[in-house]
Amino acid sequence: MVSPSWLAAHRDADSVVVVDVREERDYGRLGHVPGAVSVPADRFRDPSSVADGKLPAPDDFADLVREAGINRTDTVVAYGDDGGALAARFLLTAAVYGHEGDLFLLDGGLEGWREAEDRALTTAVTDSEPSAYEATLRDDAPIVDREGVEAAVEGDAVVVDTRTAAEYEQSRVPGAVHLDWVDLLEDGRLRDEDELEDLLAENGITPDERIVLYCNTARRLSHTFVALRHLGYEDVSFYEGSLTDWVRAEAPEWDPVELQEQVRYYADNGGFEAMVDELGEDVLGRLKLIGLYHQKQRGYFMLRTRAPGGVLTAEQARAVGEVADEFARAPEEYGGPDQNPVFGDGYLDVTTRQDVQMHWIEIEDVAEIWDRYDAVGLSTMQACGNSVRNVVGCPAAGLDPDETVDIRPVVERVSQRFLGDHHYANLPRKFKVSVTGCHEDCARSGIQDLGLTPARKDGREGFVARVGGGLSDGPRVASDIDLFVEPEQVDDLVAAMADLFVDHGSYLDTAVNRLRFLVAEFGPEEFRDELETYADFEFVEPDETLTMEYRGDHVGVHEQVDGRSYVGLNVPTGRMGGDEFADLARLSGELGDGELRLTPNQNVLVPHLDDTELEALLEEPLLERYSPDPGPFTRGIVTCTGREFCNYGIIETKNRAIRWARELDDWAEEAGIADDHEAIRIHMSGCSASCAQPQLGDFGLRGEVYRDDYESGRAADLGLGGDLGNDEFIDWLVGKIPIDDVPGVVKATMRAYDADSGPDESFTEWTRRTANADLREIVTDPPAREPPAIGTEVS
């Protein structure tokens, strides 16, 4: 490692090349160290392969380095803005492929460089002549295979797990010690050497031992590798392959029934702290399997309740609402009744998987909540965790006049088959299934691990299967594998796919162990062939697929197949008071047939209304807030939990989204465009994950941190033009827009769309037709930002 001062003194030397590994847009827009060349991490780091590790092919790496003008004998100094992990990855890759010059990591990264006033950044692209770089795997490359790890465990070396403590506790190489790579840092820089020596010695990591590193994303072990070599450790190597079978065999018990019994015991015997003291902190990860997700406030949980296909009886919905109103309340130390300025207290959230979740739940209350749920047939089991999750279904199942198959029995059969099943309680990752019986793909088959939409074979009604869809990092649209499935075969197909996942998925490489990576690696045809070997029925092709289009939501008044009506109520961001949810359950019993439906857009349906009852419902005061006829922005807003409760959240989402939607609806009315747009879909995730499905929105947002010459604060990456009906995700256009600038960006974009779009041209079609450079110009021209006054505190 070298300091920023060292780099300032040496960067002008002919043999020194400075490499910036950040995203190309940040290199060009936010600025970089003068003279640095851009080698973005996504071009040399391959997180897509489950079986082959993460190193790029030698020729691919050589092409990349040649383009940057780097020679094999150059001294290379790499930096990024993530604590140095990705820059370390570049250096380790170069070392493995025979780079002959010195390789240095800039301590403190870009922030360290900027700390001195005389170290300005530039946005000028560095011109460099292509080199003749050759890359060949060194014979003495510091890589070990599985046999090498096994030998190390037997005493040949110290095996070091560089993942987070939670990941380490969940599953690890037997005998490995834990060293979270970020523990080596303080404020983004390497800690004092004396501190590091003490930390490493506590874990049995000393210079006289041989060290073998592993993690699940390669970047983390790379930083640890560089740090140890900097400290004088001579014998350090790393492992990148799959340890799935070994780790799975050593994983802790994931029995959902046993976990429920443990929670019931501790509810009456010491509560949270006693449970953690006796079972260990790792129990918090396992509790996800029974619907308990430890939130950022220690000792409190998010509780998620399953609603298969989104269907709840009025009795069930009333129980959920009453539980939220009574138990989902913040303690005084976190604000009590006033803990949330918009929603107050005692609220719940409808999710994009037709679940209900609530916060501030304590272990001491969970047993009573489960007893109430048991009385009405509800469950929290496997609502979270690496299991078969809540099955998503068309929220208008059994109601839609154009429905081919009533999916409700199918959803119920799948849900019951896997509920509490020990064998399927610890899959490599979560397994998401959707079933749609109408012709509009309401349940979003394109983003599911297994999505089923209606089809026919020899006059029989059934489904066609799509596999390997998903969002987050490496988003992928599900592949049609030309497989016809009878309604009675669906649960067998889910079991076959789960068994394949257990055998081929990775329990260690959590960055690449979603089913979509397996489908990509096998290829759809080979995946279908492999899946058939697990199934108990013969695979056949459909004669006809029946999905005609994609439906975004069910807001409004709609006619049912029996002549009655259902009303789709807009619940902005999915959040409503527990008392309001219970009141809505009461109305569904008094006016309808006693049923509520939850939708993938975080909304609620009230079905089975005669004309008189429909009119009575529409006059209810509750519908002033949860309207069947909302403004376009309120109708289209979707958010995740956000920074309020989530450990990963960077920005607050729920309150902000409500405020934005209302302000933007008022603006749309004033601008005269509100009636021209049924829904303008803003999907906002509080971090880089995809809980709010930002890839599907007209506007997709994900939380970030913004820094410029004057201030730092919350920000968002922005993308435009998602359209699942055409299997298109948004294009991410710009990064780190200051969060307060987002409404202005939305307005500017909508003005440009309305001015430039053709007749009946959708927003997505317009964004695809318009050059990205033109779109960037629209969204990156917010009002001028004034520097803060001297002494102003900026967060």
Secondary structure as the mmCIF struct_conf table of DSSP 4:
data_model
#
loop_
_struct_conf.conf_type_id
_struct_conf.id
_struct_conf.beg_label_comp_id
_struct_conf.beg_label_asym_id
_struct_conf.beg_label_seq_id
_struct_conf.end_label_comp_id
_struct_conf.end_label_asym_id
_struct_conf.end_label_seq_id
STRN STRN1 VAL A 2 VAL A 2
HELX_RH_AL_P HELX_RH_AL_P1 PRO A 4 HIS A 10
TURN_TY1_P TURN_TY1_P1 ARG A 11 ASP A 12
BEND BEND1 ALA A 13 ALA A 13
TURN_TY1_P TURN_TY1_P2 ASP A 14 SER A 15
STRN STRN2 VAL A 16 ASP A 20
BEND BEND2 ARG A 22 ARG A 22
HELX_RH_AL_P HELX_RH_AL_P2 GLU A 24 ARG A 29
TURN_TY1_P TURN_TY1_P3 LEU A 30 LEU A 30
STRN STRN3 HIS A 32 HIS A 32
TURN_TY1_P TURN_TY1_P4 PRO A 34 GLY A 35
HELX_LH_PP_P HELX_LH_PP_P1 ALA A 36 ALA A 36
STRN STRN4 VAL A 37 SER A 38
HELX_RH_AL_P HELX_RH_AL_P3 ALA A 41 PHE A 44
BEND BEND3 VAL A 50 ASP A 52
BEND BEND4 LYS A 54 LYS A 54
HELX_LH_PP_P HELX_LH_PP_P2 LEU A 55 ALA A 57
HELX_RH_AL_P HELX_RH_AL_P4 PRO A 58 GLU A 67
TURN_TY1_P TURN_TY1_P5 ALA A 68 GLY A 69
TURN_TY1_P TURN_TY1_P6 ARG A 72 THR A 73
BEND BEND5 ASP A 74 ASP A 74
STRN STRN5 THR A 75 TYR A 79
BEND BEND6 ASP A 81 ASP A 82
TURN_TY1_P TURN_TY1_P7 GLY A 83 GLY A 84
HELX_RH_AL_P HELX_RH_AL_P5 ALA A 85 VAL A 96
TURN_TY1_P TURN_TY1_P8 TYR A 97 GLY A 98
BEND BEND7 GLY A 101 GLY A 101
STRN STRN6 LEU A 103 LEU A 105
STRN STRN7 LEU A 106 LEU A 106
TURN_TY1_P TURN_TY1_P9 ASP A 107 GLY A 108
HELX_RH_AL_P HELX_RH_AL_P6 GLY A 109 ARG A 114
TURN_TY1_P TURN_TY1_P10 GLU A 115 GLU A 115
BEND BEND8 ALA A 116 ALA A 116
TURN_TY1_P TURN_TY1_P11 GLU A 117 ASP A 118
STRN STRN8 THR A 122 THR A 122
BEND BEND9 ALA A 124 ALA A 124
HELX_LH_PP_P HELX_LH_PP_P3 VAL A 125 ASP A 127
TURN_TY1_P TURN_TY1_P12 ASP A 139 ASP A 140
BEND BEND10 PRO A 142 PRO A 142
STRN STRN9 ILE A 143 ILE A 143
HELX_RH_AL_P HELX_RH_AL_P7 ARG A 146 ALA A 151
HELX_RH_PI_P HELX_RH_PI_P1 ALA A 152 ASP A 156
BEND BEND11 ALA A 157 ALA A 157
STRN STRN10 VAL A 158 ASP A 161
BEND BEND12 ARG A 163 ARG A 163
HELX_RH_AL_P HELX_RH_AL_P8 ALA A 165 GLN A 170
BEND BEND13 SER A 171 SER A 171
TURN_TY1_P TURN_TY1_P13 PRO A 174 GLY A 175
STRN STRN11 VAL A 177 HIS A 178
HELX_RH_3T_P HELX_RH_3T_P1 TRP A 181 LEU A 184
STRN STRN12 LEU A 185 GLU A 186
TURN_TY1_P TURN_TY1_P14 ASP A 187 GLY A 188
STRN STRN13 ARG A 189 LEU A 190
HELX_LH_PP_P HELX_LH_PP_P4 ARG A 191 ASP A 192
HELX_RH_AL_P HELX_RH_AL_P9 GLU A 193 GLU A 202
TURN_TY1_P TURN_TY1_P15 ASN A 203 GLY A 204
TURN_TY1_P TURN_TY1_P16 PRO A 207 ASP A 208
BEND BEND14 GLU A 209 GLU A 209
STRN STRN14 ILE A 211 TYR A 214
BEND BEND15 ASN A 216 ALA A 218
HELX_RH_AL_P HELX_RH_AL_P10 ARG A 219 HIS A 230
TURN_TY1_P TURN_TY1_P17 LEU A 231 GLY A 232
STRN STRN15 VAL A 236 PHE A 238
BEND BEND16 GLY A 241 GLY A 241
HELX_RH_AL_P HELX_RH_AL_P11 THR A 244 GLU A 250
HELX_LH_PP_P HELX_LH_PP_P5 ALA A 251 GLU A 253
HELX_RH_AL_P HELX_RH_AL_P12 PRO A 256 ASP A 268
TURN_TY1_P TURN_TY1_P18 ASN A 269 GLY A 270
HELX_RH_AL_P HELX_RH_AL_P13 GLY A 271 LEU A 279
TURN_TY1_P TURN_TY1_P19 GLU A 281 ASP A 282
HELX_RH_AL_P HELX_RH_AL_P14 VAL A 283 ARG A 286
HELX_RH_3T_P HELX_RH_3T_P2 LEU A 287 ILE A 290
TURN_TY1_P TURN_TY1_P20 GLY A 291 GLY A 291
STRN STRN16 LEU A 292 HIS A 294
BEND BEND17 LYS A 296 GLN A 297
TURN_TY1_P TURN_TY1_P21 ARG A 298 GLY A 299
STRN STRN17 PHE A 301 THR A 305
HELX_RH_3T_P HELX_RH_3T_P3 PRO A 308 GLY A 310
STRN STRN18 VAL A 311 THR A 313
HELX_RH_AL_P HELX_RH_AL_P15 ALA A 314 PHE A 327
HELX_RH_3T_P HELX_RH_3T_P4 GLU A 332 TYR A 334
TURN_TY1_P TURN_TY1_P22 GLY A 335 GLY A 335
HELX_RH_3T_P HELX_RH_3T_P5 GLY A 336 ASP A 338
BEND BEND18 GLN A 339 GLN A 339
STRN STRN19 ASN A 340 ASN A 340
TURN_TY1_P TURN_TY1_P23 PRO A 341 PHE A 343
STRN STRN20 GLY A 344 GLY A 344
BEND BEND19 ASP A 345 GLY A 346
STRN STRN21 TYR A 347 VAL A 350
TURN_TY1_P TURN_TY1_P24 THR A 352 ARG A 353
BEND BEND20 GLN A 354 GLN A 354
STRN STRN22 VAL A 356 ILE A 361
HELX_RH_AL_P HELX_RH_AL_P16 ILE A 363 VAL A 376
TURN_TY1_P TURN_TY1_P25 GLY A 377 GLY A 377
TURN_TY1_P TURN_TY1_P26 MET A 381 GLN A 382
BEND BEND21 ALA A 383 SER A 387
STRN STRN23 VAL A 388 VAL A 388
HELX_LH_PP_P HELX_LH_PP_P6 ASN A 390 VAL A 391
STRN STRN24 VAL A 392 GLY A 393
TURN_TY1_P TURN_TY1_P27 PRO A 395 LEU A 399
TURN_TY1_P TURN_TY1_P28 PRO A 401 ASP A 402
BEND BEND22 THR A 404 VAL A 405
HELX_RH_AL_P HELX_RH_AL_P17 ARG A 408 PHE A 418
TURN_TY1_P TURN_TY1_P29 LEU A 419 GLY A 420
HELX_RH_3T_P HELX_RH_3T_P6 HIS A 422 TYR A 424
BEND BEND23 ALA A 425 ASN A 426
BEND BEND24 PRO A 428 ARG A 429
STRN STRN25 PHE A 431 PHE A 431
STRN STRN26 VAL A 433 VAL A 435
BEND BEND25 CYS A 438 GLU A 440
TURN_TY1_P TURN_TY1_P30 CYS A 442 ALA A 443
HELX_RH_3T_P HELX_RH_3T_P7 SER A 445 ILE A 447
BEND BEND26 GLN A 448 ASP A 449
STRN STRN27 LEU A 450 LYS A 457
TURN_TY1_P TURN_TY1_P31 ASP A 458 GLY A 459
STRN STRN28 ARG A 460 VAL A 467
STRN STRN29 GLY A 470 GLY A 470
BEND BEND27 SER A 472 GLY A 474
STRN STRN30 ARG A 476 ARG A 476
HELX_LH_PP_P HELX_LH_PP_P7 VAL A 477 ALA A 478
STRN STRN31 SER A 479 VAL A 485
HELX_RH_3T_P HELX_RH_3T_P8 PRO A 487 GLN A 489
HELX_RH_AL_P HELX_RH_AL_P18 VAL A 490 HIS A 504
BEND BEND28 GLY A 505 GLY A 505
BEND BEND29 TYR A 507 LEU A 508
TURN_TY1_P TURN_TY1_P32 THR A 510 ALA A 511
BEND BEND30 VAL A 512 VAL A 512
BEND BEND31 ARG A 514 ARG A 514
HELX_RH_AL_P HELX_RH_AL_P19 LEU A 515 PHE A 522
HELX_RH_AL_P HELX_RH_AL_P20 PRO A 524 GLU A 532
TURN_TY1_P TURN_TY1_P33 THR A 533 TYR A 534
BEND BEND32 ASP A 536 PHE A 537
STRN STRN32 VAL A 540 VAL A 540
BEND BEND33 ASP A 543 ASP A 543
STRN STRN33 GLU A 544 THR A 545
STRN STRN34 GLY A 556 GLU A 559
TURN_TY1_P TURN_TY1_P34 VAL A 561 ASP A 562
BEND BEND34 GLY A 563 GLY A 563
STRN STRN35 SER A 565 LEU A 569
HELX_RH_3T_P HELX_RH_3T_P9 PRO A 572 GLY A 574
STRN STRN36 ARG A 575 GLY A 577
HELX_RH_AL_P HELX_RH_AL_P21 GLY A 578 LEU A 591
BEND BEND35 GLY A 592 GLY A 594
STRN STRN37 GLU A 595 LEU A 598
TURN_TY1_P TURN_TY1_P35 PRO A 600 ASN A 601
BEND BEND36 GLN A 602 GLN A 602
STRN STRN38 VAL A 604 LEU A 609
HELX_RH_AL_P HELX_RH_AL_P22 ASP A 611 LEU A 618
TURN_TY1_P TURN_TY1_P36 GLU A 619 GLU A 619
HELX_RH_3T_P HELX_RH_3T_P10 PRO A 621 GLU A 624
TURN_TY1_P TURN_TY1_P37 ARG A 625 ARG A 625
BEND BEND37 TYR A 626 TYR A 626
BEND BEND38 PRO A 628 ASP A 629
HELX_RH_AL_P HELX_RH_AL_P23 PRO A 632 GLY A 636
STRN STRN39 ILE A 637 THR A 639
TURN_TY1_P TURN_TY1_P38 ARG A 643 PHE A 645
TURN_TY1_P TURN_TY1_P39 ASN A 647 TYR A 648
BEND BEND39 ILE A 651 ILE A 651
HELX_RH_AL_P HELX_RH_AL_P24 LYS A 654 ALA A 671
TURN_TY1_P TURN_TY1_P40 GLY A 672 GLY A 672
HELX_RH_3T_P HELX_RH_3T_P11 ALA A 674 ASP A 676
BEND BEND40 GLU A 678 GLU A 678
STRN STRN40 ILE A 682 SER A 685
BEND BEND41 GLY A 686 ALA A 689
TURN_TY1_P TURN_TY1_P41 CYS A 691 ALA A 692
HELX_RH_3T_P HELX_RH_3T_P12 PRO A 694 LEU A 696
BEND BEND42 GLY A 697 ASP A 698
STRN STRN41 PHE A 699 ARG A 707
BEND BEND43 ASP A 709 TYR A 710
STRN STRN42 SER A 712 LEU A 720
STRN STRN43 ASP A 723 ASP A 723
HELX_RH_3T_P HELX_RH_3T_P13 LEU A 724 ASN A 726
TURN_TY1_P TURN_TY1_P42 ASP A 727 ASP A 727
STRN STRN44 GLU A 728 GLU A 728
HELX_LH_PP_P HELX_LH_PP_P8 PHE A 729 ILE A 730
STRN STRN45 ASP A 731 PRO A 738
HELX_RH_3T_P HELX_RH_3T_P14 ILE A 739 ASP A 741
HELX_RH_AL_P HELX_RH_AL_P25 VAL A 742 ASP A 756
TURN_TY1_P TURN_TY1_P43 PRO A 759 ASP A 760
HELX_RH_AL_P HELX_RH_AL_P26 PHE A 763 ARG A 769
BEND BEND44 THR A 770 THR A 770
HELX_RH_AL_P HELX_RH_AL_P27 ASN A 772 VAL A 779
TURN_TY1_P TURN_TY1_P44 THR A 780 THR A 780
HELX_LH_PP_P HELX_LH_PP_P9 PRO A 782 PRO A 782
BEND BEND45 PRO A 783 PRO A 783
HELX_LH_PP_P HELX_LH_PP_P10 ALA A 784 ALA A 789
TURN_TY1_P TURN_TY1_P45 ILE A 790 GLY A 791
#
